[in-house]
Amino acid sequence: MENFIVSARKYRPQNFSTVVGQAHITTTLKNAIRNNQLAHAFLFCGPRGVGKTTCARILAKTINCENLQPDGEACNECHSCKSFNEGSSFNIHELDAASNNSVDDIRTLVEQVRFAPQAGKYKIYIIDEVHMLSSSAFNAFLKTLEEPPSYAIFILATTEKHKILPTILSRCQIFDFKRITIQDTVDHLQEICTKENIEAEADALHLVAQKTDGCMRDSLSTLDKIVSFTSGHLTYQNTLEHLNILDYDYFFRVMETVLQQDIATALLIFDEILQKGFEGDNFLNGWAEFLRNLLLCKEDKALHLVEVSGNLKERYKQLSGQISPAYLITALHLLNETEIHYRMARNKRLHVEMALIKLCYLQQAVTLVSDDSNGEVSKKKLVADGSVPQKLRAPAAQPVTAKTITERPATAESITPPPAARLTVDTVTAPPAPPVSENAPAPAAVAPVAPTPAPAAPVNIPAPATDTTTAAPAATKAAPAPANKLTGLAAMKEAMAAKQQDTTQIQIIPLTMGAIHVYWEEFIDLYRQANKMTVVSNLQLAQLKLLAPAEVGIVSRNIVQFRFMEEEKLVIADFLKQKFNNPAIVLTLQLDESQQTQDIGPAPLSSREQFQQMSEKYPLVKELKDRLNMELDF
């Protein structure tokens, strides 16, 4: 049976040109080799699986190549390159700092540096996971790293640059590796599939690249697993099944039901997702990514940020044309808040379903209207209590000039001015006629009755001018414009408020000692529930008196309680006024110093008095003292 080699090792780059996604680093290194401008220490840092150790090995092989190519690549034919490829080179030493991180390991390395290479020009030391070295090991390595021999080159690799001492960083030439893009990963995977005669769909390779998040080693390992699972035939569906990824088709279906406000279908789709073993946070995360792609598809210059296959990108672009940016931004904000509070929710399924229901009615709850006056876009929300938004309310009263009123025929009933109307010499303002409803009953044939004017709205009717014959009669016989009529819930609220104002009367509860004590205990319970026992004890020691029909007295036993009552006087007075419905209640504080001695209790005994009292009660104590010849120091 032939030994199987995983793709991550089999297709590991052997020269700079085969390194994927790190052209900015490989170009710099090749130019440095060609120009003979090599530093004595390199630091390769970046995420895992992006080629740090691979580039370090390629650099070590290329430096000692005997027949360097014009483009800065190794020849792979000389004795140095062959010995490196076979793993028998004596000039390249690789150390794993994760398992060799002590001071002794670094001292052994420093001792080896003192010996010059027997073949080749340089001795290269590759230290992988260098951040795992201890502080003492770093300090032991400082001097050698700063002034190494001319033939020694150090290449350090790490995934956590922030853990390395600044003194080490300052002595190295730092190269930052970046994550490999999805497209570069897909192209590399496609190249390997072609070499291995594997049938793979482009969408399936896109899923693999997205799942591994820019790590080429993980992508190759995942590819090997799926090839074994599918027997060399990768499709979009079997890749979804193997990687346990939510299909984009689910999000398209959910989005269509949300736009149609079909709550039942949206909940059924979410239930289907849960039945397949996905958690609610996976759905929220995937849908937020889906909405983000829809928002980016609305701008052609940001279309390249949507890292999906070509067919799927066209589907995104087609759906994004049906949705406004305002809806997408608000939906993203809602999903973000839902995902933040997902872990704290007890019923996680209901938590996600509530977000689905909100998104179904999001278009009704939030709309964008353009203001013609200034061209700004403002948010219009339907009020939760059912009141009409500002944009939908009846228009405000418009000013009507005296000239306009004179053109209307005046009747005897129109002499009474309308409510809240103000007539002046220059202008007469009155509200416009209300809109006529289609279901409104036809007006009667009798003369209209003028509405009763509000008592708080003054009406000023000036005397007619001597030199005008038209404006004066118009001012006294102006046709009244009917008052605004509020419809819907606002009218009902106004009617109820007017009715309560007419019928409701505040009933004052008479002050009695029984009622005062009941409410006083209720006031103490408020502090007892708040666990403020010091306040409770001070309030319980106070004595209440009824000094007058509307005056309550609080007697304190000492000055400390009296000061406390002074601080709480306003709170106590407001509480009593609210309970008795009487704003005229007066609270009076009194201090009765005669009760101070009663609170203090008996005076404390001295040591001698305590011993005498004990001896009288227990005679054996005195006998014991006498027998032992004890002298007590009181």
Residue pairs with C-beta under 8 A, 6 or more apart in sequence:
6 220
6 221
6 224
7 192
7 220
7 221
7 223
7 224
8 216
8 217
8 220
8 221
11 192
11 220
12 54
13 19
13 20
13 51
13 54
13 58
14 58
14 76
14 85
15 58
15 62
15 73
15 74
15 76
16 26
16 29
16 30
16 55
16 58
16 62
16 72
16 73
17 26
17 71
17 73
19 25
19 26
19 51
19 54
19 55
19 58
20 51
20 180
20 184
20 185
20 188
20 216
21 50
21 51
21 178
21 179
21 180
21 181
21 184
21 185
21 216
22 50
22 51
22 55
22 177
22 178
22 180
25 44
25 55
25 175
25 177
26 55
28 175
29 55
29 59
29 62
29 72
30 62
30 71
30 72
30 73
31 37
31 72
32 38
32 39
33 59
33 62
33 63
33 68
33 72
34 68
34 72
38 63
38 153
39 153
39 172
39 173
40 148
40 152
40 153
40 154
41 145
41 148
41 153
41 154
41 155
41 156
41 171
41 172
41 173
42 56
42 59
42 153
42 154
42 155
42 156
42 172
42 173
42 175
43 130
43 156
43 157
43 158
43 161
43 164
43 168
43 169
43 172
43 173
43 174
43 175
44 52
44 53
44 55
44 56
44 155
44 156
44 157
44 158
44 175
44 177
45 52
45 157
45 158
45 159
45 161
45 174
45 175
45 176
45 177
46 52
46 159
46 176
46 177
46 178
46 179
47 159
47 177
47 179
47 214
47 215
48 159
48 215
48 217
49 212
49 215
49 216
49 217
49 218
50 177
50 178
50 179
50 180
50 214
50 215
50 216
51 177
51 216
52 157
52 158
52 159
52 177
53 126
53 128
53 157
55 175
55 177
56 126
56 128
56 155
56 157
57 84
57 92
57 94
57 126
58 74
59 124
59 155
60 84
60 92
60 124
60 126
60 153
60 155
61 74
61 80
61 81
61 84
61 85
61 92
62 68
62 72
62 73
62 74
63 121
63 122
63 124
63 153
64 80
64 84
64 89
64 91
64 92
64 120
64 121
64 122
64 124
65 74
65 75
65 78
65 80
65 81
66 75
66 78
66 79
66 80
66 81
67 75
67 77
67 78
68 74
68 75
69 75
74 81
75 81
76 82
76 85
79 119
80 89
80 91
80 119
80 120
83 89
83 90
84 92
90 117
90 118
90 119
91 117
91 119
91 120
91 122
91 123
91 124
92 123
92 124
92 126
93 109
93 112
93 123
93 124
93 125
93 126
94 125
94 126
94 128
95 105
95 109
95 125
95 126
95 127
95 128
96 128
96 129
97 127
97 128
97 129
97 130
97 131
97 132
97 133
98 128
98 129
98 132
101 132
101 133
101 134
101 137
102 134
102 137
103 134
103 136
103 137
103 140
105 137
106 133
106 137
106 140
106 141
107 140
109 125
109 141
110 140
110 141
110 144
113 123
113 125
113 144
113 148
113 149
113 152
114 149
115 123
116 123
116 149
116 151
117 123
117 151
121 151
122 151
122 152
122 153
123 151
123 152
123 153
124 153
124 154
124 155
125 152
125 153
125 154
125 155
126 155
126 157
127 154
127 155
127 156
127 157
128 157
129 157
129 158
129 159
130 156
130 157
130 158
130 164
130 168
131 158
131 159
131 160
131 161
131 163
131 164
133 141
135 165
138 164
138 165
138 167
138 168
141 168
142 167
142 168
142 171
145 154
145 168
145 171
145 172
146 171
148 154
154 172
156 168
156 172
158 164
161 169
161 174
179 213
179 214
179 215
180 214
180 215
180 216
181 214
181 307
182 206
182 209
182 210
182 214
182 307
183 209
183 307
185 205
185 208
185 209
185 212
185 214
185 216
185 219
186 202
186 205
186 206
186 209
188 216
188 219
189 200
189 205
189 208
189 209
189 219
189 220
189 223
190 200
190 202
190 205
192 198
192 220
192 223
193 199
193 200
193 205
193 223
193 234
196 227
196 232
197 232
198 227
198 232
198 233
198 234
199 232
199 233
199 234
200 234
201 234
201 235
201 236
201 239
202 309
202 310
203 236
203 239
203 309
203 311
203 312
204 226
204 234
204 235
204 236
204 238
204 239
205 234
206 307
206 308
206 309
206 312
207 236
207 239
207 240
207 243
207 245
208 219
208 222
208 223
208 226
208 239
208 243
209 219
210 307
211 222
211 243
211 245
212 218
212 219
212 222
222 243
225 242
226 234
226 238
226 239
226 242
226 243
227 234
229 238
229 242
230 238
230 239
230 242
239 245
240 247
244 277
244 278
246 273
246 278
246 282
246 283
246 286
248 290
248 308
248 312
250 269
250 272
250 273
251 286
251 287
251 290
252 315
252 319
253 269
254 266
254 269
254 270
254 287
254 356
255 290
255 294
255 319
257 265
257 266
257 269
257 360
258 266
258 356
258 359
258 360
258 362
259 322
259 323
259 363
261 360
261 361
261 363
262 360
263 356
263 357
263 360
266 356
266 360
267 353
267 356
270 283
270 352
270 353
270 356
273 283
274 280
274 349
279 348
280 342
280 348
280 349
280 351
280 352
281 339
281 342
281 343
283 352
284 335
284 338
284 339
284 342
284 352
284 355
285 339
287 335
288 332
288 335
288 336
288 339
291 328
291 331
291 332
291 335
292 332
293 306
293 308
293 316
294 316
294 319
294 320
294 323
294 328
295 320
295 325
295 328
295 329
295 332
296 302
296 303
296 305
296 306
297 303
297 306
297 313
297 316
297 317
297 320
298 320
298 321
298 325
298 328
303 313
303 317
306 313
306 316
308 316
320 328
324 368
326 366
326 367
326 368
327 362
327 363
327 366
330 362
330 366
331 359
331 362
334 355
334 358
334 359
334 362
335 355
338 351
338 352
338 354
338 355
341 351
342 348
342 351
342 352
345 351
358 365
364 382
365 381
365 382
366 379
366 380
366 381
367 379
367 380
368 377
368 378
368 379
368 380
369 377
369 378
369 380
369 391
370 376
370 377
371 377
371 378
380 389
380 391
381 389
382 389
383 389
385 489
386 488
386 489
387 488
387 489
387 490
388 488
388 490
394 434
394 435
394 484
394 486
395 432
397 429
397 430
397 431
397 432
397 484
398 431
398 432
399 427
399 429
400 427
400 428
400 429
400 430
400 481
401 427
401 428
402 426
402 427
402 428
402 471
402 474
402 475
403 471
405 428
405 474
405 478
405 479
406 470
406 471
406 473
406 474
408 478
408 479
409 479
410 473
410 474
410 477
410 478
410 479
411 447
411 477
411 479
412 447
413 447
413 448
413 449
413 450
414 450
414 477
414 478
414 479
414 480
415 450
415 476
415 477
416 450
416 453
416 480
417 423
417 453
417 459
417 461
417 478
417 480
418 430
418 431
418 450
418 451
418 453
418 480
418 481
418 482
418 483
419 451
419 452
419 453
419 454
419 457
419 483
420 431
420 454
420 457
420 483
421 428
421 429
421 430
421 431
421 457
421 459
421 480
421 481
422 428
422 429
422 457
422 458
422 459
422 460
423 459
423 460
423 461
423 462
423 475
423 478
424 460
424 462
425 462
425 465
428 475
428 478
430 478
430 480
430 481
431 481
431 482
431 483
431 484
432 481
433 481
433 482
434 482
434 484
434 485
450 480
451 480
451 482
451 483
453 459
461 475
461 476
462 475
464 471
464 472
464 473
464 475
464 476
465 471
465 472
485 491
486 494
506 581
507 581
508 580
508 581
508 582
509 515
509 579
509 580
509 581
509 582
510 580
511 546
511 549
511 550
511 552
511 580
511 582
511 585
512 546
513 544
513 546
515 580
516 544
516 546
516 552
516 576
517 544
519 575
519 576
519 579
519 580
520 539
520 544
522 579
523 539
523 572
523 575
524 536
524 539
524 540
527 535
527 536
527 539
528 536
535 564
535 568
538 561
538 564
538 565
541 556
541 557
541 561
542 554
542 555
542 556
542 561
542 565
543 554
543 555
543 557
543 592
544 552
544 553
544 554
544 555
545 552
545 553
545 554
545 555
545 590
546 552
546 553
547 553
547 588
548 586
550 582
550 584
550 585
550 586
551 585
551 586
551 587
551 588
552 576
552 585
552 586
552 587
552 588
553 587
553 588
553 589
553 590
554 565
554 572
554 587
554 588
554 589
554 590
555 590
555 591
555 592
556 562
556 564
556 565
556 589
556 590
556 591
556 592
557 592
557 595
557 596
557 598
557 599
558 591
558 593
558 595
558 596
558 599
559 591
559 593
562 589
562 591
565 572
565 589
566 589
569 587
569 589
572 587
573 585
573 586
573 587
576 585
576 587
577 583
577 585
605 613
606 634
607 634
608 634
611 632
611 634
614 621
615 621
615 622
624 630
625 632
